[in-house]
């Protein structure tokens, strides 16, 4: 925008100088200020640590130059008013309208400096050639400003969409954030009450996760959480939604799924998490306890729904961890061979036969 405005404004000043016996110095000043200064200002802004402050200084120099131009055009009203008006509108476009007084001061300083050097005789009427030279400034610069505005609005809309999406995603685990997941769960429960749509809820808790932080450190703990979030997402169907409920707790909303269907999603998640390995820590093993709760008319809120799944989760922990338990009628999915047992003194596991595991996988 600076290059457009200064270049086309310099054309108006050059047309005015053509009607007066101007010194070569003023032609050189006009050329440098119109064609070279915008690029100097750009490089100055790019190389500063604070671009806003550097741009503020650039705009003060712009105002000083414009003030010099007004005096150099011998106070001709039409071109002077056009150049000043466009200059002020550009300041508002750049978001610097809160600093009008410094700009006005720079304008007056430029006018006074150039008036002292040139001592122009006032010529209020602009020649026809000067009036014609205003057309590119008014038309082309306005068109370019409109184009820049549309481009900026598209960029802002894209960035706002990205910010909106980032607000929905937990940055560490890449599953949905708790707030967004809660909104989706509230909508799903409402749809169940209205249309009797089948939806089930999983609450997943990583067994002995505090031990991982204590033995391996929080950096490794964060890496494990990142892998857990990735593996949970890989186990979901296209319409399932996973969220991070707490530190090492995750929730999954299984849409269009009864409790039996959610069982197999939970089983797949549990077995997938058990396969997680870190190259630097091969002895680190993961297991998860999962509570399942299908939406019910007795649940008046998401809180009650989660409480039911949480109760099933604690039953799974009491049963020896690494279990999947339903909040409804007593039901348990046996451990599969993919599940890695915890130390014997901490976890009690029920072994399964190879035939039983194959049957579970085929059923899923």
Buried (B, 14 or more C-beta within 10 A) or exposed (E): BBBBBBBBBBBBBBBBBEBBEBEEEBBEBBBEBBEEBBEEBBEBBEEBEEEEEBBBBBBBBBBBBBBBBBBBBBBBBBBBEBBBEBBBBBBEBBEBEEEEEBBEBBBEBBBEBBBEBBEBEEBEEBBEEBBEBBEBBBEEBEEBBEEEEEEEEEEEEEEEEEEEEEEBBBEEBBBBBBEBBBBBBBEBBEBBEEEEBBBBBBBBBBBBBEBBBEEBEEEBBEBBBBBBBBBBBEBBEEEBBBBBBEEBBBBBBBBEBBBBBBBBBBBBBBBBBBEBBBEEBEEBBBBBBBBBBBBBEEBEEBEEBBBBBBBBBBBBBEBBBBBBBBBBEEBBBBBBBBBBBBEEEEBEBEEBEEEBBEEBBEEE
